[in-house]
């Protein structure tokens, strides 16, 4: 069948099924209607299958063809380890539950076509997969288990829900315990397991580094830079050349510092500050001019867009840009001339930006400061540290003064400040976890956070009103149903949130966080509040940032590690130099939607990979502590058990079967497990003493049981 003939037949069939007089028909009936002879029915079916895959027509469970919206919906399948799944459909608020016996063998991430069959689990619809339109998992990472004449790969991704069968001779000589990459050759269905061929052996599960390597491979994270990128990098100078310093605003006379963590190497933001007329501050946020070296459509640029962001795993960083740039010429290292894009803001005593200038600049950082040292000055007033940096102490005091004003201003408008306890996992030279230390924000980290937020808001508002193509960081209002459920839950603790027409103002959530500060339930309610909110993303339309209660927000301050920042630097510089011509306006207008989607997607991939490596190392850390007891807080309640979080941020599960002394039933409305006879209850936020019972590095799970003496006392 020629392309032209296929096109004609597709158009004819789409027109037919959308005709007002058309009644859904089976293949045989359609063939008769269209006078298609028996020997050509396979061709007709082929065209119909193509239209179904394109989502232009649908097919019922009984095999009748009609409008896509009449019979079937297309969406993305999200699997579960127990075999069932959910399908997310664009434009539909709630996902659709798919029972285990109706998945048609769909795997996590697959594009599927489903039919709605009824309501299940409250308001969630229940459906069945009709067909798989596109397989998401061409390769799978997993644990190999060898039998006599064949083997199985147990996927690292628990959501895949089924093992991969490996026939004899297709295992590359792998033995039980090897971590492998398997290429799927047959995806199977709901009656037959998927089948595959092992293409790479990563190493044994107990070999150092294999665990993290498996996650890197599973998420498709890059392990090196292509040759053409490194050729381009080789041509970039190690220091700023004299010719490059021309036609820039020279700010080398300003007292300028960077403030970062002790082990940071990619320093992409620097600060200068002064105060005039008693109540007016001049704040300079100077950002590395990465776009000077990463030119549009160059190999470096294409690779940076592909990566989208740097990924910070527990034992390594996978950078967006090669180290020669990120740690070298683009890093604002002290004592060296550097090219920057600066946002110079005049701010009044109430924290309002009353004037600003954006400029291509030449800067030189005077001191490379750490959060620890700056906090020792502004908070602890440590005499030794103050003496060491005596020429800079007035500057840091001024920073603290302005940061406090900016934070108070944000708080008044309702900005939500989630101050979660974070942790840093300490590894030995073989990559084994030896400690998990809390990492807390201090005055110095907040200073930098406040100044970066202010620069991001200022840039976003400027370019919004110029009506130029731009990338914004947006955060939508929460789903009213989720807010309603949150409100019902916090009522158990005596708290309320006000809503208007189903919507909640961010100030209401900030008030809630203020009320719970210092209470036992603070961490729990904070996390549930965050989970009730939508995910921030990159967009080309400025719809505001709910969490920050900001009308305008972008990401401008980290072009070394985030592509959106690099992208808007190009637009800003081009606009500063000569303005955007109609041709360049149209160019950015056409590419930015795709850039926004790509960067949002890569950010989610990085977040998930980072979480997985943390879970893995926490699991490994607790595996050496079986039998030990810890104080914890119930962080989640389900019908299968209790999730308990320890002070070091490790989370584990107490299975409902391990709650002795009664038969416990899940009360979903109050999020608690209640004993049928004793009425003893386990609630969110409740303190509990637990014992480490078991760990599973493959599933990255930790099992707790209630401490024995605690149960006996009760």
KAFENUR-V198452 format. One line per field, one symbol per residue. ss: DSSP state (~ for helix, > for strand, _ for the rest). phi: phi as a letter, one per 20 degrees, with the letter a starting at -180 (. if undefined). psi: psi as a letter, one per 40 degrees, with the letter a starting at -180 (. if undefined). A space follows every 50 residues. Layout:
ss: ???
phi: ???
psi: ???
This chain:
ss: __~~~~~~~~~~~~~~~_______>_~~~~~~~____~~~~~~~~~~~~~ ~~~___>>>_____>>>~~~~_>>>>>>>_____>>>>_______>>>_~ ~~________>>>>>>>>>_____>>>>>>>>>>____>>>>>>>>____ >>>>>__~~~___>>>___________>>>>>>>>>_______>>>>>>> >>>>_____~~~~~~~~~________~~~~~~~~_______~~~~___>> ______>>>>________>>>>>>>>___>>>>>>>>>_~~~______~~ ~~~~~~~_>_>>____>>____~~~~~~~_______>>>>>>>>>>>___ __>>>>>>>>>>>>__>>>>~~~~~~~~____~~~~~~____~~~~~~~~ ~~~~~~~~~~~~~________>>>>>>_____>>>>>>>___~~~~~~~~ ~~~~~~~~~~~~~~~______>>>>____~~~~~~~~~~~~~~______> __>__~~~~~~~~~~~_____~~~~~~~~~~_____>>>_____>____> ___________>~~~~~~~~~~~~~~~~___~~~~~~~~~~~~~~~~~~~ ~~~~~~~~~~~~~~~~~~~~~~~_____>>>>>>>>>>__>>>>>>____ >>>>>~~~_____>>>>____>>>>_____>>>___>>>>>>>>>>____ >>>>>>_~~~~~~_
phi: .ffffffffffffffffefgefdgcegffffffelefgfdffffffffff fffemecccefeneeafgffdbcdadedecgeofacdedgndfdfdfdfg ecelmfdgnfecdcdedqeblmeffdbcfebeebeedfccdaeecedfdb bcdeffffffmbfdfdfgnddlnfdgofecddefdbfmbfdcffcbcfdb dfpfgefgnfffgffgffemffdaeggffffffgeefecfegffeflcfe dffffccdcbfgefceedccccbbcclmcddddddddgefffddegmfgf fffffgfmafddefdaddffcgfgefddfeefffncfcebdddddecefe needabcdbfcccbfebeedgfffffeedelfffffffdgfdggffffgf ffgfffffffffeogededffdcdeedefenefdacdfddfcgfffgfgf ffgffffffffgffffldgbddddbffffgffffffffffgfdndccecc lnddegfffffffffegnefegfffgfffffeeeefbebededncgfeld fcbbddecffdcfgffffgffffffffbmefgffgfffgeefgfffffff ffffffgfffffffgffffffffecgnfdbfbcfdaccfdqdecdegemf ccddfgfeeenadededffdlbdcffeemfcddgnffbecdfeaccffel ccddcfggfffffe
psi: hiddddddddddddddeehdehhhiidddddddefhideedddddddddd dddeediihideehhaideddiiiahhhiidedaaihhhhehdiihhhid efefeiiheihihiiheaiigbehiiaihdihdhhdgdiihahhhhadea iihhidhdedeiihhhiheeeeeiiheihihhhhdheaaeehiiiihheh hdiidehhedddddddddefiieiiiddddddddehidihiddeeifihh feehhhiihiidehdggehiiiiihifdehihhhhhhhgdeddgiheidd ddddddddiihgideihhidiiddddebdehgiieihihihihhhhhiee ehheiihhihihihhdihiidddddddddefhddddddfdeedddddddd ddddddddddddeehhghgihiihhhiaeeehheihihhiiadddddddd ddddddddddddddeefihihihihiiihddddddddddeddeeiihhih feiiiddddddddddeheideddddddddddeiihiihiehgeihddefh dhiiheegedehdddddddddddddddeihiddddddddddddddddddd dddddddddddddddddddddedefheiiihihheihieeahhhhideeh hihhideegieihhihgddefihhhddeehihihehiihihhdiihddef ihhiihhdddddd.
